[in-house]
Amino acid sequence: MKVEEPDLSGSYNYSDYVTWQLPDMVELIRGKIFKMSPAPSSRHQKVSLSLVLKIGNYLKDKNCQLFPAPFDVRLPLSSKQKSDKEIITVVQPDLCVICDPDKIDERGCLGAPDWIIEILSPHTSTKDLREKFDVYEEAGVKEYWVIHPQEQTVLVYLLNDHGRYEGTLKPYVRTDHLSPATLPGLTIALEEIFPLEGW
């Protein structure tokens, strides 16, 4: 099945997704198509590159692996759902860290990454803060960071023992230092991620 002009009201699965030949990148969330935003801004890309360098250097010679977008993450609704037709959520996080090598294959990641970072843009903020928040929580992503590059803030959500996200009461700001629960030995100075006011 080739979808030239996706029916946004339709319902699809990963077996459909891999056959599409579309001019724009898309994500699949609970069977619904979400078009990716236009090319990221320079501000978005600077934040992403800073994080890739910082996290990537830390992970040298360690078991966990970092993957920046574009990288397909297939999120089954349960551990029993492995077939392409059963998977109805395929996302491309800005960055994800995966500590279980069995989840990584030639097509990306099958299962929940340990840590996902999304960098907001005007076109993706609602999706990242609502739809993706819900599917990441449901899939069991242990740690979810939402970065607002214009406001220079970071929201951190950690999965509790009941499978629900608990977040910080207020966002972290440029003067703060953060250590992800996933990689407690790593410290990120946010002033290195947001280097200049008004950049």
C-alpha positions in Angstrom: 0.0 0.0 0.0 1.4 3.4 -1.0 0.0 6.5 0.4 0.6 9.5 -1.7 -1.8 11.9 0.2 -2.3 10.4 3.6 -5.9 10.3 4.9 -5.3 12.0 8.3 -8.6 10.5 9.5 -7.5 6.9 8.7 -6.0 4.4 11.1 -2.7 2.7 10.3 0.0 0.4 11.6 3.7 0.0 11.2 3.3 -2.4 8.2 1.6 0.5 6.4 4.2 3.0 7.6 7.1 1.2 6.0 5.5 1.2 2.6 4.7 4.9 2.4 6.6 7.1 -0.1 5.7 10.6 1.1 7.3 14.0 0.4 7.2 14.8 4.2 8.3 12.9 7.2 5.5 11.6 9.4 5.0 9.9 12.8 2.3 7.4 13.7 0.7 7.9 17.1 -2.0 5.4 18.1 -2.6 4.7 14.4 -3.1 8.3 13.4 -0.7 10.2 11.1 1.1 13.3 12.3 3.1 15.2 9.8 6.5 16.3 11.1 7.2 20.0 11.2 9.3 21.8 8.6 13.1 21.6 8.9 14.1 22.5 12.5 15.3 26.0 13.3 19.0 26.8 13.8 18.2 27.3 17.5 16.7 23.8 17.7 19.7 22.3 15.9 22.2 24.1 18.1 20.5 22.7 21.3 20.4 19.2 19.7 24.0 19.2 18.7 25.1 20.4 22.1 23.3 17.5 23.7 24.5 15.0 21.2 28.1 16.0 21.9 27.7 16.0 25.7 25.7 12.8 26.0 27.6 11.0 23.2 31.0 11.7 24.8 29.7 10.5 28.2 28.5 7.2 26.7 31.8 6.2 25.1 32.6 2.7 26.3 29.3 2.4 28.1 26.4 0.1 27.4 23.7 2.7 26.7 23.5 4.2 23.2 22.4 7.6 21.9 20.4 8.0 18.7 19.4 11.4 17.3 16.5 11.9 14.9 15.6 10.7 12.3 15.4 7.3 14.1 12.3 5.2 14.2 11.1 4.2 17.7 8.3 1.6 17.5 6.2 1.5 20.7 4.1 -1.6 21.1 1.1 -1.4 23.4 2.4 -4.5 25.3 5.5 -6.7 25.3 3.5 -9.3 23.5 2.8 -7.1 20.5 5.8 -7.5 18.2 4.4 -7.9 14.7 4.4 -4.9 12.3 0.6 -5.0 12.1 0.2 -4.8 15.8 2.4 -1.7 16.3 0.4 1.5 15.8 2.9 4.0 17.3 6.1 5.0 15.5 7.8 8.2 16.6 11.1 10.0 15.9 12.3 11.6 19.1 14.9 14.4 18.8 17.2 12.3 20.9 16.8 8.9 22.7 19.0 6.8 24.9 18.6 3.0 24.8 20.3 0.8 27.4 19.0 -2.5 26.3 20.8 -3.6 23.1 18.1 -6.2 22.4 15.7 -3.3 21.5 17.9 -2.1 18.7 17.6 -3.5 15.2 18.3 -2.3 11.6 14.9 -0.5 11.5 15.5 1.5 14.7 14.2 0.7 18.2 11.5 -1.8 19.2 10.3 -0.9 22.7 10.6 2.0 25.0 13.9 3.9 25.2 15.2 4.6 28.7 15.4 8.4 28.1 13.8 10.6 25.4 14.4 14.2 24.8 12.1 16.4 22.7 13.1 19.9 21.7 10.0 22.0 21.1 9.3 24.0 18.0 6.1 26.0 17.3 4.8 23.3 15.1 5.4 20.4 17.5 4.8 21.7 21.0 1.2 20.5 21.4 2.1 17.0 20.0 5.2 16.7 22.3 3.4 17.9 25.4 0.2 15.9 24.9 0.2 13.0 22.4 3.8 12.1 22.8 3.7 12.6 26.6 0.9 10.1 26.8 2.4 7.4 24.5 5.8 7.7 26.2 4.2 7.3 29.6 2.1 4.4 28.4 5.0 2.6 26.7 7.2 2.9 29.8 9.8 5.5 28.8 11.5 6.0 32.2 12.6 9.6 31.6 11.2 12.3 29.4 12.8 15.7 29.0 11.0 18.5 27.1 13.3 21.4 26.1 12.0 24.8 25.2 14.9 26.4 23.3 13.4 29.9 23.1 12.5 30.1 26.8 15.7 28.2 27.6 13.9 25.9 30.0 13.8 22.1 30.6 10.8 20.1 31.9 11.8 16.7 33.4 9.3 13.8 33.9 10.2 10.5 35.6 8.1 7.4 35.5 7.0 6.4 39.0 6.3 2.9 40.4 2.7 3.2 39.2 3.7 3.8 35.6 2.8 7.5 35.7 5.0 10.5 35.0 5.9 12.8 37.9 7.4 16.1 36.8 9.2 19.0 38.4 7.0 21.7 39.9 8.9 24.3 37.9 11.1 24.2 34.9 14.9 24.1 35.1 16.5 27.2 33.7 19.8 28.3 32.1 21.7 28.5 35.4 20.8 25.0 36.6 22.7 21.8 36.3 20.9 18.5 35.5 21.8 14.9 36.0 19.4 12.5 34.2 18.1 9.6 36.3 19.0 7.3 33.4 22.7 8.3 33.5 23.3 9.7 37.1 27.0 10.1 36.4 26.3 12.7 33.7 25.9 16.3 34.6 24.6 18.8 32.1 25.1 22.5 32.7 22.2 24.1 30.9 24.3 27.2 30.2 26.3 25.0 27.8 23.1 24.0 26.1 21.7 27.5 26.0 24.9 29.4 25.6 23.8 33.0 24.9 20.7 35.1 25.5 19.0 36.0 22.3 21.1 33.6 20.1 
